[in-house]
Amino acid sequence: MALAIEIGTLIDRDPGIRGGRPKIAGTGLTVNRIAGWYKMGMTPDEIALEYPHLTLAQVHAALAYYHANREEIETDISQEETAAAEWEQQLARDTKRR
């Protein structure tokens, strides 16, 4: 008989990994990333197939966390997108100067 996995153990935070954002336990893969793929139209099965180190249970746990904490995750996603856009603009300015 297989041991039951406590759902609450599938998502964790570590201040030293990804700035303490919620992530799939034992990985560096954040809930934000899973939510992003989901919002792009990938199904949980497709995400698990694309990233074979993940189980379907881990993907569903990340999506459950996203849906339960949508405001937090959407804020994180927005901040990441803003930071990426600023970085790209800085890179373009630096490239022009050369």
N, C-alpha and C positions, 0 to 999 in steps of 0.2 A: 504494500500500500504506500503510495507516494505521500510525502509530507505536504500539508496544505501551506500555501504561501500567503502570508498576511499582505493584503493589498497595500496597506500603509508603508510597507517596506520597499515598494517598487520605485518610489520617488523620494529623493533626498536633496539636501543642499550641503555644499561644502564651501566655506568662504575662500578656499584656495583654488577652487575650480569654477571657471566661468563667472567669476564675481559673486558667487553664492546664489546664482539663479537656480530655480528648481530644475533638477535633471533626473534622468533615469539612473537609479542607483547602480553603482559599479561601472558607470560610463561617464564620459564627459558630454554626452548628448543631452541638450537642454529640452525642456518642455516647449520652449519657444520654437525650436527647430522643428519638432514634430508637428506643432500647431501650424507652422508655416507651410509645411508640405501638405498637411490636411486642407488648409485654406486654398492651396493651389489645385486641389482636386484629387489628390492621392487618397486612396482608401487605406484604412488600417492594414489590410492584407498586403497592399502594394508597398506600403512603407516597410513592413516586416520582410517582404521578399527582397526589396532593394537593399536593405541593411540586415544581412543575415545574422549579425551578432545580436540583434534584438529579437525578443520573442513577441508574439502577438499580444500577450498579456502586458508586456512593458509598453507597447504602443498604446493599447487601450487605457492603461493607467495614466500615461502622459496626456492623452486626450480627455480623460475624466478630470484630471487636474486642471487642464485648460478650461474646460466648460464650467467647472466649479469656481474658477478664479480668473474668469475672462478679463476683467478690468486690469488686473495685475499683469497678465501675460501680454495683453494688447499694448499696455504702456511700455513694457520691456521691448516688444517688437518695434514699436514706434521710435523709441530711443535708439535702438540699434540701427534702424533705417536712417535716422537723422545723422548719427555718428558716421555711418558709411558714406552718406552723401557729402558730408563735410570733408571726410578723408579724400574722397575722389576729387573734390574741388581743389583741395590743397595740393594734391598730386598733379593736377592739371596746371595749376599756377607754377609749381616748381619745375615742371617739364617745360613750360613756356620760357622760363628764365634762362634755361640752359642754352 
